[in-house]
Amino acid sequence: KFTERGSITLAVDLLNSDHKAVEFKIKVSDTGAGIPTSMQGRLFKAFEQANSSTSRRFGGTGLGLAITKNLASLMNGVIEFSSQDGEGSEFWVVLKLPKGKGIEIEKRRQDFNGDLSVFKGARILIAEDNKTNQTITRKVLQSLGVVCEVAENGHEVLALMMRAKFDLILMDCQMPGMDGFQATETIRAFSDSSKASIPIIGFTAGAMKADRDDRDRCMTSGMDDYLSKPANKAALVQKLGPTLEKVASLRAA
C-alpha cells in the first residue's frame, strides 16, 4: 500500500536442504516510500508507523512487522531489512524448518447447520480498504451465491446505503477517512429504521491487543457481532449464516 508506482516483488530462495530440514529465505522488495533512518531503529515495535500521517492516509495499526518478527522468532528464524528513504525497501525472513511427512487434510466441519441457500441472492456490503482482503472475501461470498458490493471507507458505505438495499454489512473496523466504528454509529442514528437496523458484522484486526480493543468497540458502536481476520469460508458461513437466516425469515413473514 506504500508503493503507489513501480513494483512489489516476492521471492523465495532455497539456501540449504538435507534429509532433515530445509533452510530458505523469503524476500519482499518494493519501490515505495522507503523508511527514514530515524525510524529504522524502532520499526519492529508494536503500533509504530513511519510518521503520524501514515495511518490517516493508508490505514493500518502499525502491527504488521511486530507480528512478523514474533512469528519468525517462534520458528527460530530471523527477519532483517534494508531501506533508503524515498527509494523503497527490502525485507527478508530466513527460516530453517524440519521436513514433514505430510498430513491428510480433513474437511473442516461447519458448525452452522442451517440451509446454505440463505446465502444465495443475499446482498452483502463489504466495507474493506485492503484490496487483497476485498478480493478474497468477495470471492468466498460469491461462491456461496452472495451478491456483493465493496466500499473502501465509511463514507462510501453511507453513500451506497443511500442508493441500494443490503441484507448485511461486513464492516472493517480500521479504514482511512471514516472507520467502521464511526460508520456504524452513523447508520444506527438513521431516521429510516429499515436502514438503521441493518445487521452489521465487524471485521476485527485479528491480532493480539488490537483485536481485543476492536471487539469491545464493535459492540459499543452498535455492531451486532464481530469476526477476526483472516476469515476463511467456514468462518464466514458460521458467523453470517444465522444472521442471514433471520433476514430471510423476516422477509418471508
N, C-alpha and C positions, 0 to 999 in steps of 0.2 A: 504493500500500500504506500510505501515511501518512494517508490520508483515510478514517477509519472511518465518518464520517457526512457527508452533504452531497453534493457533486458534483465531478466532474473534467471539464473542458471542453477540447476540442481544436478549434482554429480555424485556418484558413489565409486570409490576406488578400493580395490582389493589390495590390502597391504601384506597379508600373510595368511596361510591356510595349512592346517595339518589334519590328522585324523581326529583330533580332539576339539579344535577351536578354529574360528575364523576371525581375523582382525581386519577391519575396514574403516574407511574414512568417508563421512557424508559431508559434502560441501554445498553451501548455498552462497552464491555471489550475486551482487546486483550493481546497477549503475545509478543508484539513487542518491539520496541526500548526503549519505555518509554520516559519520559521528565525530563531533568536535573532540579534540584531545582532552579538553577539560572534563568531558563526560565519561570518558572511556574507563576510568577507574571505578566507577560505581554502576556500570552498565548492567551487571547481573544482580543488582539489588532489587527486591520486590517494589513495585509501584514507582519505578523510575522510568522516565522517558527523556528524550534528548533536550526538550525545553518545554515550558509551560503551555505553548501553543500547540504542541503535538497532539494531545488528546482532544483538544477542541476541533482541530482540523481533520484528523484522521480517525478519531475514536480510539478505543483500547484502554487498558488499565495499567500498562507497564509491567505485566506479569509474565509475558511470554518467555523471555530469556531466563528469568529466575526459575521458572518451571523446567525449562530445558536443561539448565545446569543441574538441578536436583535430580532429574531423571537420568542424566548421564552419570552422575555420581553414584546413583543406586545401582547402575550397571558397571561400576568400576571404570567408567570412561572419563574422558576429558573434553571440554569444549573451549575453543580459542577463536580469536578473530583478528582481522586486520582491517583498518578503515582509514580513509582520508576524507576530511570534511569537504563535501561538495563533489566527491569523486566516486562514492559508492563504498560497499563493504563486502567482506567475505567472512563467513562463519563456517567452522568445521567442527565435527564431533568425531573422535576416534574411539571405537569400541572393539573389545575382544570378547566374543561370546562363544560359549560351548556349542558344538554341533548337536542338533536334536535328532531324535529318531523318527520324528513325525508323529502326529496325533490324528485321530479320527475326529473330525469336527461334527458335533451333533447339532441338529437344527434346534435353535432356541425356541422353547415353548413360549407362546404369548399368553399372558395371564388374562387378557381381555377375551372373554368367551362369547361376546356378542356377535351380531351379524356384521361382517365386514362390508356389507352392502351400504351401510350408513355413510361410508366414505364416498361412494360413487355419486358424483354430481354435487357433492358438498363444496361450497365456496369458502376458501380459506385465504385470508390475507397474511402473507409472510412479511413481517417487518424485520429486516436484517440488512445491515450495511456491508457485511463482508460478502464479496462476490462468490467465493468458494462455498460458504455456508448457504447462500441463496440457492446456488445450483444444486447442491446435494439435497437440501430439504425439499425443493420444488420437485426434483425427480422422484424422490421417495413418495411424496404425496400424490404425484401424478400417476405413479404405478398402482396406486390404490383407487384411482378414478376421481381424484380431487381436482377441482378447477382452482388454479392458484393465481393470485396477483402478488406482486412484490413491491414493497416500499422500502426506501433506504434510510428513512428517518421519520421522526414523529410527525413532522409537518406533512410529509407525503401520505402518511396513514390517515390523517384527518381529511386531507383533500380527497383521497379515494373513497372514504366513507361517505362523503357528501354526494358522490357520483354513483356509487354502486352499493348493493346489499351483500353482506357477507354473513356466513354462519358462525365464524370463529376467527379470532386473530391470534397468530403465533407471534408474540411480541419480544424482540430482542431488548434486553434491559439497557445495554450500553450502546447508544447510537449518537453520532455527532449532531449538533444543532438542537433538536428536541429528542431527549432519550425516551425509552419505553415507559418509564415511571410517569414522566410529565404527560405523555400522550394518553396513558390510561386515566390519569386524573382528569384530563380534559374531556375524554369520552364519557366518563361517569357523570360529568356535570351537564351533558347534553339535555336539552329540553325534550327532545324526541326520545321517549322511553324505549322504543324498539331499537334505537341505535345505542342508547346509554347502557342497555343491559346486555349487549353482545358479549358472549364468553371470550375471555382473554387469558391465554396461557403464556406466562413469562418464560423467556429463553434466558437462563442464567449463565454466568461465566464458566461454571464447571471447574473452578479452581480454588481450592482452599478457602481462605478468608473472604475473598471477593464473592464466591458463590454463596456463602452463608449470609453475607450482608445483602446481596441481591435478593435472596429468597425472602428475607424479612421485609424488604421494601416492596417486593411483589404484592404481598398480602395487604400491606398498609396503603398502597397506592390504589387498590381496588381490583387487582387481578384475581382470577378465580383459582389459579393453580400455577405451578412452575415446572420447568423441565430443564435439566442440566445439559450443557453441551459437552461433548458431541452427542447427538441423539440419533441412534440407528432406527431402522424401520420398526423393530419390535417395541422400542421405547415410545415412538410416536403413536403407534397403534394403541398401546396400553394407556397412554395419557389422553389422547384425543378421542378415542373410541367412545368412552362413556358420555362425554360431553356431546358428541355428535348424535348419540342415541337419544339424548334428551331433546336436542334440537329437532330431530326427526319426529319424535312423539308429539311435541308441541305443534309442529307444522300439520300433523295428521289430525289433531284434535279439532 
